[in-house]
Amino acid sequence: MTRSNLKRISVNSLAILFVLALALMDNTGFVKAEDATELTNIKVTDFNLTTTDGKTPEDGFYSYNRVQLAIAWDASAYGNSLKEGDYFTITLPNNFKFPTTSEACNFDLYAPNGSVMAKAVVSPNTSGGGTIKVTFTDYVNDRSNIKGTVKLSASFYNVKKNETNSFTVTVEGETKTINVPIKESVGLRDEILSKWADMNESSDTETLWSGRINWMKKDLQNAVITDTLTTKDGDTTGIRFIKGSLKLEEVEFGESGNVLKNKPVPESAYTVEYSNDDRTMTIKLGNVGTKQYTFQYETTYVKGKTIDNTMTLKADDVKKQYDATYREASSSGTGDGDLNSKIIISKVDSENNDKKLAGATFVITNKSSGKTYEITTDAEGQAISEKLSPGEYEVKETKAPAGYTPNSTIKTVTVVADSKTSLTIEDTPQKVSIPVKKIWKGETGKSATIYLLRNGTRTGDYITLNANTGWHGTFKDLRKTDSTGKDYTYSVEEEKMEGYTSSVTGDVSNGFTITNVRSEKTCVSGEKTWNDANNQDGIRPSKITVNLLRNGEKIDLREVSEQTQWKYNFTNLEKYDADGKPYTYLVTEDNVNGYTTEIYGYNITNKRTPDTTSATVTKTWNDSDNQDGKCPSSVKVQLYANDEKYGDAVNVTQNSKWTYTWTNLPAKKNGKTIADTVKEDVPEGYTATYDTSNQGNVVITNTHAAETTSVEGHKEWDNQNNHDGVRPHAVTVNLLADGIIQSSVVVSAKTNWSYSFNNLPVYNNGQKIIYSVTENSVLGYSTSIDGYNIINTRTSKTTSATVTKQWDDQQNQDGLRPVTVKVQLYANGQKYGNVIKLSDTSKWTYTWINLPVMKNGNKVTYSVKEVSVPKGYTVSVDQNNHGNMIIINSHMPVSRVQNKV
């Protein structure tokens, strides 16, 4: 046989062996036992529904929830007869939709010691439901009481909303059914911030995060969102934000959070910052008021990781934190069986029994013989003894896993032949607390937010320190080590505060101290001013030296000249010292011969005094003592030197007694005497004249012609053309100004019974004067007044009486004068008729007519009284003539009016 023939036979043999191997393999991927059996006596002992993190929601399930099916199965009916390759199939409810990813469809069932005891394959149906096939490994050989669980991710499919739905799993005709109410989405309540996550459809190594901002329409001012990524196991390798993926939209939400309107927010409307490790993202929205938003962004994802995402919204009056978690859809399972005559110890975390602890050492002592056995938990937290003789044994933990305190309780157990003895022993994780103290150097802030970092990454925990906390706080109940027993490295950092530098000292054992020192730059700028009459004497130097002093110590200097426009500037100066106290900066200059130096702030003035003079202006008023109230309270006056403005205009006022003096005026310019003059802003309604005969006292006279008016009236007689012949030859008519008699005229047939008062001022101290007329009583006649006209009506039995109100209160200077007053007429000292009202509308006068002249043969005497004297006033009455009775109300004003010059 040739070498080539041998080679061909070898290749053919290998091919045959490969085909035989494929024939012996099932779809779970391991070789079939020749006598593998489909198991039909499997029972489903439990079937329940939870959220994806294994919790039962307090408010029930909603149709949009992602859920987890937990199915417990029992194969103990087969005793110790199960072997590798045996399998069973569970039919899943058709009102669930199951994921099709490899992580969800192919998974192992693990025993407590970490061994794979079975393999499972999920076959989802496109129309809902499906099957799961569970095939045992050699783990079941020589074991009995085989039981286990499977957990599957799913979402509701074709469920009845707001009704109770039935969900059924089946194994070879045996069913297990649960009834679960499913609710439809309802309106949100008090939501300010929310978020959720899904696998990015375009990449299974990326996660898509979405959420809502301000559904509640709070008024958000200075709004900042901080988002931090961590993982359940603390290992954030490969986890980061994907820069540029953020999409922000301004929206209008419906009641259940659905979007009714939306528009993209331009990137220029907000800023985004990332931490150095790209695991913290900060979005600064600013003052957005009640606007509502949705957001989306992407992060990387590492298979098998659970990402914890903590988002915080801070605004002036709002602080809200929202935590979200993401793990890819996956399936899992467990299983176990009894080992005969052995002790099995499961070491778990006391705070989380699902966390198995490796590296715990136990000594098992036979109480009868004293023989000891030492075992240590494996990576799955399980330690299994060798086969033991029946009897009582003591179990004592001699070494705890790193980062844990050993359990000091000695357990006594009994080992029975052909049966396992199981123990679960908890160890308490070692904890630390970290105190934090805040120190301010300089101005104290309102509050400080301190974040906790573990191995350099924010954990999402923070404390807020302020005056109420005494600027102290503590991060409590922190695990000392990670899952491998390695000590965590804890540190703290402060949320950045504008205007401060922050330093952290201390450690976990002694606590951390965060010191804030005011850190701000400032500058010192100044200008050199020469007060030397424009270098009148020609000795001004070409340059000078300005020194900068900080807390009295010289630290810098500048040469200042005309080329620098006599200005100087010191920049980039520290505003505060190391204790946060503000530095005191001063400027000085080197001595300048022939000049005196004055420093105003950071400006330096050099003075040289040439010959000086002064000028005085005085205001006089020719306006009838401001009769029309036009006189202003101040007048601007500008000084001119040789017809050019000199300095700023000044205000001349009553308080300055209408005079002002300019002092230290240059007497000469270029050797010639300067002519000083003044001009004023002439008040409206005035003319101005200037008396410049004496520069030491320039007089400005403002003239205003007072406004005048006249009062004209006519006397009428209603007496049948003097039928009785008792008409007097003349009567006296009085003119009253604001109730005070100003003048009287005699009116007769010679004056055609007419009268006039001319050149009457319109105003008094700026207040318009109210003019009225009265007449002295005319025997046998009653009087009525219409405006400025007077009518006398003949009656032998009646007369009239007139009252006028006069105010003596400096034109109501204190504002106490009432709108009306009440007056009562008296006849022979007895009230007569009703009370009448006087007011500005009636010109403060009133006339009673048709009053009886006689009573019981005697002449009636009429008088008046004011019913209620106004508060703050006194009253006097002039009743000499009932044709013109005058009531005077007097009030002395609190303030005084200054007289003009």
C-alpha positions in Angstrom: 0.0 0.0 0.0 1.4 3.4 -1.0 1.8 6.4 1.4 -0.9 8.3 -0.5 -3.4 5.5 -0.1 -2.7 5.5 3.7 -3.3 9.2 3.9 -6.6 8.8 2.0 -7.8 6.1 4.4 -6.9 8.2 7.4 -8.8 11.2 6.1 -11.9 9.0 5.4 -11.7 7.5 8.8 -11.7 10.9 10.5 -14.7 11.9 8.4 -16.7 8.9 9.5 -15.9 9.5 13.1 -17.1 13.2 12.8 -20.4 12.1 11.3 -20.9 9.6 14.1 -20.2 12.3 16.7 -22.8 14.6 15.1 -25.3 11.8 15.2 -24.7 11.5 18.9 -25.2 15.2 19.7 -28.6 16.9 20.4 -29.5 20.5 19.9 -28.2 21.5 23.3 -24.6 20.9 22.1 -23.5 17.9 24.1 -23.3 14.2 23.2 -26.4 12.2 23.8 -26.4 9.3 26.2 -27.6 6.3 24.1 -30.5 5.8 26.5 -31.5 9.5 27.0 -35.1 9.8 28.1 -37.8 12.4 27.6 -39.1 13.0 31.0 -42.9 13.2 31.5 -43.3 13.1 35.3 -42.0 16.7 35.8 -44.1 19.1 37.9 -44.2 22.9 37.8 -44.3 23.7 41.5 -44.4 27.5 41.2 -45.0 30.1 38.5 -44.9 33.8 39.1 -44.4 37.2 37.4 -42.1 40.0 38.5 -40.4 43.0 37.1 -37.1 42.5 35.4 -35.2 43.1 38.6 -37.3 40.5 40.4 -39.7 42.7 42.3 -43.4 42.8 42.5 -44.6 46.3 41.6 -46.7 47.9 44.3 -49.2 49.4 41.9 -49.5 46.3 39.7 -48.5 45.6 36.1 -49.1 47.8 33.1 -49.4 46.6 29.5 -46.1 48.2 28.5 -44.0 46.6 31.3 -41.1 44.3 30.6 -41.4 41.3 32.9 -39.7 38.2 34.2 -41.2 34.8 34.3 -40.0 32.6 37.2 -40.8 28.9 36.8 -39.9 26.3 39.5 -39.8 22.7 38.4 -39.4 19.4 40.3 -37.9 16.2 38.9 -37.6 14.5 42.4 -40.1 11.8 41.3 -37.2 10.2 39.4 -35.2 9.7 42.6 -31.5 9.0 41.7 -32.3 7.6 38.3 -31.7 10.7 36.2 -28.7 10.7 34.0 -26.9 12.9 31.5 -29.0 13.6 28.4 -32.4 13.2 30.0 -34.7 16.2 29.1 -38.1 17.8 29.5 -40.0 20.5 27.7 -42.1 23.4 29.1 -44.7 25.1 26.9 -44.8 28.8 27.5 -47.9 31.1 27.6 -48.9 32.5 24.2 -49.8 35.9 25.7 -46.1 36.7 26.2 -43.5 37.7 23.6 -40.1 36.3 24.2 -36.8 37.9 23.0 -34.8 36.1 20.3 -31.2 37.1 21.3 -28.7 34.3 21.9 -28.4 35.4 25.6 -32.1 35.0 26.1 -32.6 31.7 24.1 -29.6 29.6 25.1 -28.5 29.5 28.8 -27.2 27.2 31.5 -28.8 26.1 34.7 -26.2 26.3 37.5 -25.9 24.3 40.7 -24.9 26.1 43.9 -21.3 25.0 43.4 -21.2 26.7 40.0 -21.5 23.5 38.0 -23.7 23.4 35.0 -26.5 20.9 35.9 -28.6 21.4 32.8 -28.8 23.4 29.5 -31.9 25.2 28.3 -33.0 26.3 24.8 -35.9 28.7 24.3 -37.8 28.5 21.0 -40.0 31.6 20.8 -43.0 31.7 18.5 -43.5 34.8 16.3 -47.1 34.9 17.3 -46.4 34.7 21.0 -45.5 31.9 23.4 -43.0 29.1 22.6 -41.2 26.3 24.4 -38.2 25.8 26.6 -36.2 22.5 26.5 -34.2 21.6 29.6 -31.5 18.9 29.1 -29.5 17.5 32.1 -25.7 17.2 32.3 -23.7 14.6 34.2 -24.3 16.7 37.3 -27.4 14.7 38.0 -25.6 11.3 37.9 -25.7 9.8 41.4 -27.9 12.6 42.7 -31.5 12.5 43.9 -34.2 15.1 44.7 -33.4 17.1 41.5 -35.2 20.5 41.4 -34.6 23.8 39.7 -35.9 27.1 38.3 -35.8 29.0 35.1 -36.2 32.8 34.6 -37.2 34.3 31.3 -37.5 37.9 30.1 -40.7 38.7 28.2 -43.2 41.4 27.4 -47.0 41.2 27.3 -48.6 40.2 24.0 -52.3 40.5 23.1 -53.3 41.0 26.7 -56.7 42.4 27.8 -56.1 45.8 29.4 -57.8 46.8 32.6 -58.8 43.1 33.1 -57.4 40.0 34.8 -55.4 37.8 32.4 -54.6 34.1 32.7 -51.1 32.9 32.0 -50.4 29.1 31.7 -47.3 26.9 31.5 -47.5 23.3 30.5 -45.3 20.2 30.9 -46.7 17.1 29.2 -50.3 18.0 29.9 -49.6 19.2 33.5 -50.5 22.9 33.7 -49.8 25.8 36.1 -51.9 29.0 35.8 -51.6 32.4 37.4 -54.1 35.2 37.1 -52.7 38.7 36.8 -54.6 42.1 36.4 -53.1 44.1 33.6 -53.6 47.9 33.6 -53.5 50.4 30.8 -51.2 53.4 31.1 -52.7 56.2 33.2 -51.9 59.9 33.7 -48.8 60.9 35.5 -48.7 62.4 38.9 -46.2 65.0 40.1 -43.5 63.9 37.6 -40.6 66.2 37.1 -38.0 63.7 35.9 -38.2 60.2 34.5 -36.1 57.9 32.3 -35.9 54.3 30.9 -33.5 52.3 28.7 -33.6 49.8 25.8 -31.0 48.0 23.8 -30.0 50.0 20.8 -31.5 48.1 17.8 -28.5 49.0 15.6 -25.9 47.6 18.1 -26.0 45.1 21.0 -23.0 46.9 22.6 -24.9 50.2 23.0 -27.8 51.2 25.2 -30.5 53.8 24.3 -31.7 55.9 27.2 -34.9 58.0 26.9 -36.8 60.2 29.3 -39.1 63.2 30.2 -38.3 66.5 31.8 -40.8 68.7 33.6 -44.1 67.0 32.8 -45.3 68.9 35.9 -44.5 72.3 34.4 -42.4 73.6 37.3 -40.8 77.0 36.9 -37.1 75.9 36.3 -34.5 78.6 36.8 -30.8 77.9 36.5 -31.6 74.3 35.6 -28.7 71.8 35.5 -29.0 68.0 34.9 -26.2 65.6 36.1 -26.2 62.0 34.9 -23.8 59.4 36.3 -23.2 55.8 35.1 -22.2 53.0 37.5 -22.6 49.2 37.6 -23.9 46.8 40.1 -20.5 45.2 40.6 -18.6 48.4 40.7 -16.5 47.6 37.5 -17.3 50.3 35.0 -14.7 49.3 32.4 -16.0 49.8 29.0 -19.1 51.8 30.2 -19.3 55.5 29.0 -21.5 58.1 27.4 -21.3 58.3 23.6 -20.6 61.9 22.9 -22.7 63.7 20.3 -25.6 61.3 20.8 -27.7 63.6 23.0 -31.0 64.7 21.3 -33.2 67.2 23.2 -36.7 68.2 22.1 -39.1 70.8 23.5 -42.5 69.2 23.7 -46.0 69.4 25.0 -47.0 66.3 27.0 -50.4 64.7 27.2 -51.8 63.4 30.5 -50.0 60.0 30.3 -46.7 61.5 29.1 -47.4 61.0 25.5 -46.0 63.7 23.2 -48.6 66.0 21.6 -46.2 68.5 20.0 -42.4 68.6 19.6 -39.6 70.5 18.0 -35.8 70.0 18.3 -33.9 72.2 20.7 -30.8 73.8 19.0 -27.5 72.9 20.5 -26.8 76.6 21.0 -29.6 76.7 23.6 -27.8 74.5 26.2 -24.3 73.2 27.0 -23.1 69.6 27.6 -20.0 68.7 29.6 -18.5 65.3 30.2 -16.2 64.1 33.1 -12.7 62.9 32.2 -13.8 59.3 32.3 -16.9 60.0 30.2 -19.1 58.5 32.9 -20.7 61.7 34.1 -22.7 64.0 31.8 -23.8 67.5 32.8 -26.5 69.4 30.8 -26.9 73.1 31.6 -30.4 74.2 30.5 -30.4 77.6 32.2 -33.7 79.5 32.7 -36.3 77.4 30.9 -39.3 78.3 33.0 -42.2 75.8 32.5 -41.0 74.3 29.3 -41.2 70.5 28.8 -38.6 68.3 27.2 -37.8 64.8 26.0 -34.3 63.5 25.7 -32.4 60.6 24.2 -28.8 59.6 24.3 -26.6 56.4 24.0 -24.1 54.7 26.2 -21.8 51.8 25.6 -22.8 48.4 27.0 -20.8 45.4 28.1 -22.6 42.1 28.0 -23.6 40.7 31.3 -23.4 44.1 33.1 -26.1 45.8 35.0 -25.9 49.6 34.5 -27.1 51.9 37.2 -27.9 55.3 36.0 -28.5 58.2 38.5 -29.9 61.4 37.0 -30.3 64.6 39.1 -32.2 67.8 38.2 -31.3 70.9 40.1 -32.9 74.3 39.8 -33.3 77.3 42.1 -36.3 75.8 43.9 -36.3 72.2 42.6 -34.1 69.2 43.3 -35.1 65.7 41.9 -33.2 62.5 41.5 -34.2 59.6 39.3 -32.5 56.2 39.3 -32.8 53.8 36.3 -31.2 50.4 35.7 -30.5 48.5 32.5 -29.4 44.9 31.8 -29.9 43.2 28.4 -32.8 40.7 28.1 -31.4 37.3 29.3 -32.5 34.1 30.8 -31.1 32.1 33.7 -31.7 29.0 35.7 -30.7 27.1 38.7 -30.9 23.5 39.9 -29.7 21.2 42.6 -29.8 17.7 43.9 -28.9 15.9 47.1 -25.5 14.3 47.7 -25.6 11.3 50.1 -24.0 11.5 53.6 -22.2 14.9 53.0 -22.4 18.3 54.6 -23.0 21.1 52.1 -22.3 24.7 53.3 -23.5 27.7 51.4 -21.7 30.9 52.4 -23.8 34.1 51.6 -23.7 37.8 52.3 -26.0 38.7 55.2 -27.4 41.7 53.3 -27.9 39.9 50.0 -28.3 36.1 50.2 -28.0 35.9 46.5 -24.4 36.9 46.8 -22.3 33.8 47.3 -18.9 34.1 49.1 -15.7 32.3 48.2 -12.8 31.7 50.5 -14.6 31.0 53.8 -12.9 28.2 55.7 -14.8 25.8 58.1 -13.7 23.1 60.5 -16.2 20.2 60.8 -15.7 18.1 64.0 -17.2 14.7 64.6 -18.6 15.0 68.2 -18.1 11.3 68.9 -14.6 10.7 67.6 -13.2 14.2 67.6 -12.0 13.8 64.0 -11.9 17.1 62.1 -12.3 18.0 58.5 -11.5 21.4 56.9 -13.4 22.7 53.9 -13.3 26.0 52.0 -16.1 27.6 49.9 -15.5 27.7 46.2 -16.2 30.6 43.7 -19.9 29.8 44.0 -19.8 30.1 47.8 -20.2 26.4 48.3 -18.1 23.9 50.3 -18.9 20.1 50.3 -17.4 17.7 52.7 -16.3 14.2 51.9 -18.6 11.4 52.7 -19.1 11.3 56.4 -20.2 8.7 58.9 -23.7 9.2 60.3 -23.7 11.2 63.6 -23.5 14.6 65.1 -21.0 17.2 63.9 -20.1 20.7 64.9 -19.4 23.3 62.1 -17.3 26.3 63.0 -16.1 29.1 60.6 -12.4 29.7 61.1 -11.8 32.2 58.4 -14.1 34.7 56.7 -13.8 35.8 53.1 -11.9 39.0 52.7 -14.0 42.1 53.6 -16.3 40.1 55.9 -16.6 39.4 59.7 -16.7 35.7 60.4 -19.8 34.1 61.9 -19.0 33.1 65.4 -22.0 30.8 65.9 -21.0 27.1 66.1 -23.6 25.0 64.2 -24.5 21.4 65.3 -25.9 19.2 62.6 -26.8 15.5 62.2 -25.6 13.5 59.2 -28.0 10.8 58.1 -27.0 7.9 55.8 -27.8 8.4 52.1 -28.9 12.0 52.6 -27.3 15.4 52.4 -27.1 17.9 55.2 -27.3 21.5 54.0 -26.3 24.7 55.9 -26.5 28.3 54.9 -24.2 30.6 56.9 -24.2 34.3 56.6 -21.3 36.6 57.0 -21.6 40.3 57.7 -19.8 42.6 55.3 -17.3 45.0 56.9 -18.6 48.6 56.7 -17.1 52.0 57.0 -18.5 55.5 57.6 -16.9 58.5 56.2 -17.3 61.9 57.9 -17.0 65.0 55.8 -16.4 68.6 57.1 -16.7 71.8 55.2 -14.4 74.8 55.8 -14.9 78.2 54.2 -12.1 80.7 54.0 -13.6 84.0 53.1 -17.2 84.5 52.2 -19.4 81.5 53.2 -21.7 80.0 50.6 -25.3 78.9 51.0 -24.7 75.2 50.6 -22.3 72.6 49.2 -23.0 69.3 47.5 -20.5 66.6 48.2 -20.3 63.4 46.0 -18.9 60.0 47.1 -16.5 58.3 44.7 -15.6 54.7 44.8 -12.4 53.7 43.0 -12.5 57.1 41.3 -16.1 56.9 40.0 -19.1 58.6 41.5 -21.5 56.2 43.2 -24.5 58.4 42.9 -24.5 59.1 46.7 -24.2 62.7 47.8 -24.8 64.8 50.9 -25.7 68.5 51.1 -23.9 70.5 53.7 -25.2 73.9 55.0 -25.4 76.0 58.1 -28.2 73.9 59.4 -26.0 70.8 59.3 -23.1 72.7 60.9 -21.2 72.1 57.7 -20.8 68.4 58.7 -22.1 65.2 57.2 -21.4 61.5 57.0 -21.6 58.9 54.2 -22.8 55.9 56.2 -22.9 52.1 55.9 -20.4 51.8 53.1 -19.0 48.4 52.1 -15.3 48.2 52.9 -14.3 45.8 50.1 -15.3 44.7 46.6 -16.5 41.2 45.7 -12.9 39.9 45.5 -12.1 41.2 49.0 -10.0 44.1 47.8 -10.5 47.3 49.8 -12.5 50.0 47.9 -10.8 53.3 47.6 -13.2 55.9 48.7 -12.8 59.6 48.0 -15.1 62.7 47.8 -15.4 65.6 45.5 -17.5 68.8 45.6 -19.8 70.1 43.0 -17.9 73.0 41.4 -18.6 76.4 42.9 -17.9 79.5 40.9 -15.5 81.9 42.6 -13.9 79.3 44.8 -11.0 76.8 44.7 -11.7 73.6 46.5 -9.2 71.3 48.2 -9.7 67.9 49.8 -7.6 66.6 52.7 -8.0 63.6 54.9 -8.8 59.9 54.4 -11.4 57.3 55.0 -10.2 56.6 58.6 -10.1 60.2 59.7 -12.7 61.7 57.4 -12.3 64.2 54.7 -12.1 68.0 55.0 -13.1 70.1 52.0 -11.8 73.7 52.2 -13.1 76.4 49.9 -11.1 79.5 49.4 -12.3 82.5 47.5 -10.4 82.4 44.2 -11.0 85.4 42.0 -8.8 87.6 39.9 -9.0 91.4 40.0 -7.2 94.3 38.5 -6.1 97.8 39.6 -6.5 100.6 37.0 -5.9 104.2 37.5 -5.2 107.5 35.8 -2.8 110.3 36.5 -4.4 113.8 36.6 -2.5 117.0 36.4 -4.1 119.9 38.2 -1.6 122.6 37.2 -3.6 124.9 35.0 -2.5 122.9 31.9 1.1 123.0 32.9 0.9 126.8 33.3 4.3 127.0 34.9 6.0 124.5 32.5 7.5 122.2 35.2 5.4 119.1 34.7 7.7 116.0 34.3 7.6 113.8 31.2 7.0 110.7 33.2 6.3 109.5 36.7 6.5 106.1 38.6 3.4 104.5 40.1 3.8 101.7 42.7 1.3 99.0 43.5 1.1 97.9 47.2 -0.7 94.8 48.5 -1.4 94.8 52.2 1.2 97.6 52.5 3.9 95.7 50.6 5.2 97.0 47.2 4.8 94.3 44.6 4.9 96.1 41.2 5.4 99.4 39.5 4.5 101.2 36.2 6.2 104.1 34.4 3.4 106.5 33.3 3.7 109.2 30.7 1.8 111.0 28.0 2.5 108.0 25.7 0.4 105.8 28.1 -2.2 108.6 28.1 -1.2 109.0 31.8 -3.0 105.7 32.6 -1.8 102.6 34.3 -3.1 99.1 34.8 -2.1 96.1 37.0 -3.8 92.9 35.9 -4.2 89.2 36.9 -4.1 90.1 40.6 -5.3 87.7 43.3 -8.4 89.1 45.0 -8.2 87.0 48.1 -5.3 85.6 50.3 -4.9 82.0 51.3 -7.5 82.4 54.1 -10.1 83.9 51.8 -9.7 87.4 53.1 -9.6 90.1 50.4 -6.3 91.8 49.8 -6.1 95.6 50.1 -4.4 97.1 47.1 -3.1 100.7 47.1 -1.2 102.8 44.7 1.5 105.4 45.4 3.8 107.4 43.3 7.4 108.5 43.6 7.8 112.1 44.6 7.2 114.7 41.9 9.0 118.0 42.7 6.9 121.1 42.8 3.6 119.2 43.1 1.5 117.9 45.9 -0.1 114.4 45.5 -3.7 113.4 46.2 -4.8 109.8 45.7 -8.5 109.0 45.2 -9.0 105.3 45.1 -6.5 104.2 42.4 -6.4 107.6 40.7 -3.6 110.0 41.4 -3.8 113.8 41.1 -0.8 116.1 41.2 -1.6 119.6 42.1 0.3 122.8 41.6 -1.6 125.9 42.6 -1.3 129.0 40.3 -3.1 132.3 41.0 -6.8 131.8 41.7 -9.9 133.8 42.0 -13.6 133.1 42.7 -16.9 134.0 41.2 -20.4 134.2 42.8 -23.8 134.0 41.2 -27.0 135.1 43.0 -30.6 134.5 41.8 -33.4 136.9 42.3 -37.0 136.4 41.4 -39.5 139.0 40.1 -42.7 136.9 40.0 -45.0 138.4 42.7 -43.6 136.0 45.3 -44.2 133.0 43.0 -47.9 133.9 42.9 -48.5 131.5 39.9 -46.4 128.6 41.4 -44.1 128.6 38.4 -40.9 129.0 40.3 -38.7 125.9 40.0 -36.9 124.4 43.0 -33.5 124.7 41.3 -31.9 126.3 38.3 -28.8 125.1 36.4 -26.1 127.8 36.0 -23.0 127.3 33.8 -19.8 129.2 34.4 -17.9 130.4 31.4 -14.2 131.4 31.2 -13.4 133.6 28.2 -16.7 132.5 26.7 -15.8 128.8 27.0 -17.7 126.5 29.4 -15.8 126.0 32.6 -16.6 122.8 34.6 -20.1 121.4 34.8 -23.3 123.3 35.3 -24.3 123.7 39.0 -27.7 123.6 40.6 -28.7 126.8 42.5 -31.6 126.1 44.9 -33.7 127.4 47.7 -31.5 125.4 50.1 -28.4 127.2 48.8 -30.3 130.5 49.3 -30.2 130.9 45.6 -26.5 131.6 45.5 -23.4 129.6 44.5 -19.6 130.5 44.6 -17.0 128.9 42.4 -13.6 128.9 44.2 -10.0 128.3 43.1 -10.7 129.5 39.6 -7.5 130.2 37.5 -7.0 133.9 37.5 -5.1 133.9 34.2 -4.5 132.0 31.0 -1.3 132.5 29.0 -0.6 135.5 31.2 -3.9 137.2 30.6 -6.8 137.7 33.1 -9.7 135.4 32.5 -13.1 136.9 32.0 -15.6 134.8 34.0 -19.4 135.0 33.0 -22.4 132.9 33.7 -25.5 131.7 31.9 -28.5 129.8 33.2 -31.1 127.4 31.8 -33.9 130.0 31.9 -37.0 128.5 33.5 -40.1 128.2 31.3 -42.3 131.3 31.6 -39.5 133.5 32.8 -37.1 136.0 31.2 -33.6 136.5 32.5 -31.3 139.6 32.9 -27.7 139.5 34.1 -25.9 142.1 36.2 -22.2 141.4 35.6 -20.9 144.7 36.9 -19.3 142.8 39.8 -17.7 139.5 38.9 -17.6 138.7 42.7 -21.4 138.8 42.6 -23.1 138.2 39.2 -26.9 138.7 39.7 -29.4 136.8 37.5 -32.9 138.2 37.8 -35.8 136.0 36.5 -39.0 137.9 35.8 -42.5 136.4 35.4 -45.7 138.4 34.8 -48.3 137.1 37.2 -51.6 135.9 35.5 -54.7 138.0 36.3 -58.4 137.8 35.9 -61.6 139.8 36.7 -64.9 139.3 38.4 -68.0 141.0 37.0 -71.6 140.9 38.2 -75.0 142.7 38.1 -77.5 143.5 40.8 -81.1 142.7 40.1 -84.2 143.8 42.0 -87.3 141.7 42.2 -89.7 144.3 43.8 -92.3 145.3 41.2 -90.2 148.2 40.2 -89.8 149.4 43.7 -93.5 149.4 44.3 -93.1 149.8 48.0 -90.5 152.5 47.6 -88.2 150.8 50.1 -85.4 149.9 47.7 -82.1 151.4 49.1 -80.2 153.8 47.0 -77.1 151.6 47.3 -75.9 148.2 48.5 -72.5 146.9 49.4 -71.1 143.9 47.4 -68.1 142.0 48.8 -65.4 140.1 46.8 -64.1 137.0 48.6 -60.9 135.1 47.6 -60.9 131.6 49.0 -63.5 132.8 51.5 -61.6 135.9 52.6 -63.0 139.4 51.9 -60.5 141.2 49.6 -62.5 144.4 48.7 -66.0 145.8 48.7 -67.8 148.2 46.3 -70.9 150.3 46.6 -73.4 149.5 43.9 -76.2 151.8 42.9 -78.3 153.1 40.0 -75.3 155.3 39.2 -73.3 152.1 38.5 -76.3 150.7 36.6 -76.4 148.3 39.5 -73.3 146.6 38.0 -69.9 146.0 39.6 -66.5 144.6 38.7 -63.2 143.7 40.3 -60.2 143.8 38.0 -56.5 142.8 37.9 -57.2 139.9 40.3 -54.4 137.3 40.7 -55.3 133.9 39.3 -53.1 131.9 41.7 -51.9 132.1 45.3 -48.7 130.2 46.0 -49.4 128.1 42.9 -53.0 127.2 43.9 -55.9 128.6 41.8 -57.9 131.1 43.8 -61.7 130.6 44.2 -63.5 133.9 43.9 -67.1 134.5 45.2 -69.3 137.5 45.9 -71.7 138.4 48.8 -73.6 141.4 49.8 -74.4 143.0 53.1 -77.9 142.3 54.2 -80.6 144.5 52.7 -83.6 145.2 55.0 -86.9 144.0 53.6 -85.2 141.9 50.9 -84.0 138.3 50.6 -80.8 137.7 48.7 -79.9 134.9 46.2 -76.6 134.7 44.3 -76.2 133.2 40.8 -72.5 132.9 40.0 -71.3 136.6 40.4 -74.9 138.0 40.0 -77.0 139.0 43.0 -80.8 139.0 43.1 -82.7 140.9 45.8 -86.4 139.9 46.2 -88.8 142.2 48.1 -90.5 140.6 51.0 -91.8 142.4 54.0 -91.7 139.2 56.0 -88.6 137.3 54.9 -84.9 137.9 54.5 -81.8 135.9 53.5 -78.6 134.8 55.1 -75.3 134.0 53.5 -72.4 131.9 54.9 -68.9 131.7 53.5 -66.1 129.2 54.5 -62.6 130.6 54.8 -59.5 128.4 55.1 -56.3 129.5 56.9 -54.0 126.5 56.3 -51.3 127.7 53.9 -53.2 126.4 50.8 -53.8 123.0 52.4 -50.1 122.5 52.8 -50.4 119.4 55.0 -53.3 117.9 53.0 -55.7 117.8 55.9 -58.5 120.0 54.4 -61.7 117.9 54.0 -63.7 117.8 50.7 -66.9 119.1 52.4 -68.0 120.7 55.7 -71.5 120.8 57.3 -73.1 124.1 58.5 -76.2 124.6 60.6 -78.3 127.8 60.5 -79.7 129.1 63.8 -82.6 131.5 64.4 -82.6 133.2 67.8 -80.2 130.5 68.9 -82.4 127.6 67.8 -81.6 125.3 64.9 -83.4 126.3 61.7 -83.8 124.0 58.8 -81.5 121.2 57.7 -77.7 121.0 57.8 -76.2 122.2 54.5 -72.8 121.2 52.9 -70.1 123.6 51.6 -67.5 122.4 49.2 -65.1 123.6 46.5 -67.9 123.1 44.0 -70.1 125.6 45.8 -67.2 128.0 46.1 -67.5 127.3 49.9 -70.6 129.6 50.1 -74.3 129.1 50.7 -77.4 131.5 50.9 -80.6 130.7 52.8 -83.6 132.6 51.3 -87.2 133.3 52.5 -86.2 133.5 56.1 -88.8 135.1 58.4 -87.8 138.6 59.6 -90.0 138.7 62.7 -91.2 136.3 65.3 -93.8 137.2 68.0 -93.3 140.8 67.1 -89.5 140.7 67.5 -86.8 140.7 64.9 -85.2 137.3 64.3 -81.4 137.1 64.8 -79.6 134.6 62.5 -76.3 132.9 63.1 -74.4 129.8 61.9 -72.3 127.1 63.4 -70.0 124.5 61.9 -71.4 121.0 62.7 -68.1 119.2 63.1 -64.8 121.1 63.1 -62.3 119.2 60.8 -59.6 117.3 62.7 -56.5 119.5 63.1 -58.4 122.8 62.7 -59.8 125.5 65.0 -62.9 127.5 64.1 -63.9 131.2 64.5 -67.1 132.9 63.1 -67.6 136.5 61.9 -71.4 137.0 62.2 -71.6 140.8 62.3 -73.7 140.8 59.1 -75.9 137.8 58.4 -75.7 138.8 54.8 -72.1 137.7 54.9 -71.3 135.4 57.8 -67.8 134.0 57.6 -66.6 130.7 59.2 -62.8 130.6 59.5 -61.0 127.2 59.9 -57.3 127.6 60.9 -54.5 125.0 60.8 -50.8 125.7 61.5 -48.8 123.5 59.0 -46.1 121.3 60.4 -43.5 122.3 57.7 -42.4 125.8 56.8 -42.1 127.4 53.4 -38.7 128.9 52.8 -38.8 132.4 51.3 -36.9 133.1 48.1 -34.2 135.7 48.0 
